[in-house]
């Protein structure tokens, strides 16, 4: 994940700034609330905060606005629906992200 303001890669993001995730099979329906980019707090793993604003969704790249998050450490989880099976597919960024 790349913070668009600081250009930091897979380390930290600023709450409310733009960010990009590069990868594969990233296309999803931004109107479906069960799909997208989710931030999961290390302090409260039951709380998953979804990015609500997406400016570009391509198979290999997603541009989005980081939600307003409290400072802390988060896992970044991507969720989409597999086209063939219709099942939810999740992927978690290897590195944890600090929100500053």
Secondary structure, DSSP 8 states (H G I E B T S, - for coil): -EETTT--BSSEE-TTSEEEEE-SS----TTSTTSEEEEEESS-TT-EEE---EEEEETTEEEEE-----SEEEEEEEEEE-TTT--EEEEE-SS-EEE-
